[in-house]
């Protein structure tokens, strides 16, 4: 039986993936695009919102019985859907189709990937999903009555282990991973406990979140990794998640627009994997970041939709081949 999709989550994913594409459109097609307010402001919440949505979906669809009846199959599926594309695009596609040089150091590139490069979101999503399965085991085993305090305590227990790994410098990307760990499990908890979902959608909470974002986002410095800047980004991300979650759940969309936004949402990982290469091919800086931000936003929005559509089109062509569908997008091999 086909699962019923969560329509408001598809809408959120659709809007957010277009914002992600827009970020690369700006860097590829806007002169000095890194200084554009659209890019800077969007960079504070786009990927945290994606992690939140991934955690939200996991809480809704990844149930204990489904995972632990055959845990090996669960891990292998995540390897196929996340790790195979993560390694194949930079190690096989990039050097042959998107490199200006004939020299290619396989091991150097592999080391860069393991340290959080390339399609890093897939890499971090894989590990945080494994942590979700650990948390789900603890929650389903010792928290059968669905207690929020116990679930948070289990999360803190896992977080302590991650902090220990961070302090031992075993993994170099732990700082970013800890941040996305928080947003992923925020999505998990909000999805599991309706009281938190209702709290987020409260008009007062929404208004405060919107106000905080507007007051704080202007202080964010793009590309800076200081503690102060990280706190600002975290605050903006939390505020933006509350704002977007509330607006999308309460808003009414035109049927045609809604259908297409949800289509982008359903194909968000496909677009994420493919869009950078589309932008790379067509990247031609032709507009200044000093241009008025409203028309700049409209132009980049149109380009982002075009890039997303091209990415889906490329996926559908490549997916005619079972092998290409498997190695490039992690699809199940159909005999």
Steps between C-alpha positions, in 0.01 A plus 500: 500500500640840402573731790308823531738795467511784751403783267616792714842336538524459122418872468766592753757282328405646162539860611820427687671314215426798274670723758799264501517514120466879517809517719710331231331699223607819676859385550516388137315781324527809720818707508628503860201282586645414843410851612136472391257528792286226344790255513619606846157491664403171334824333606397532866213251475480303172693187600386503865142506370578201278636306797192592700277368220705178469459438873130581480447252218710234676281530809188454290610207281796318663336289769682255734353184350584608147863572594588234754332201336789514253748764613763389249261564213422844645869597513564363151208703364643817654840416352338463160283812510749734668858376481505364144408838343722679750810315377413439134438859386834649619710188435361388164295781346704808594842394363362390163233763431553803724876536539718754320809294573608154389666434834280344768615375839252231602626456856524873568144547379382202705662644813333836433163327469542304822584824677165646396550630147301454179131423549559528875131504589462135391806402705376665818141385446623139485668518840224696669251241369702226668486703822125527452479121492697488828271757657195317368625178659543672837165677474302192393668280762502726806234759419195297404262762646628778272656739749665815363743536791632147453542552126698819561718319757581231242596776258726661760665163558580468130612864487751439781656221293520732197660774708763251618580412137519871419741570783722207403526642144415160353274653235577839345145600404351454850424868553259514208372152575404596855302793362309283254452229761302757701281601206435142388382395844302819542303377199470153655366635830260750342356225278463258792339740749200695373524741793830631361356533151210702640740713704703584189185599315379725783453856370710652779786255446482559125506878544795485739692269267439731204611802704814326627600394149457854365701651787784246500558396137659831404786429742595172334832499312508257210793258510613588853539212748526690830295391801298822489417449134400138567261613775345753263458234231345256749256766621404593143455136404270422795297814432472430127394139560214620723396763245509270196338208681211718618449685172501188282263311730255790513533644147270421209663460159373526145447142377746528209770665711446254783531201269831620359648604833419154635660345191822681587461376857456138396812531284699711747790256539512447122521877453757533778728242338464632144443876514860604570612348172222676309598832659867426425430455128290818468687717753566840343516800734276759338346703781652688792427423864450874542184473290174561687434184701131462408547472120817300566294256707239472224762437231683242710169334593418451132848362431472268801173355376657441159804329657274280715292398197813420298634296792181293514510457122861377515409259778212353300724443199780344703252290696405312180818309576470289815875516554518881469192537719673287763846655504401864441181523706498194723186355345416135551621285211202375304552170321 
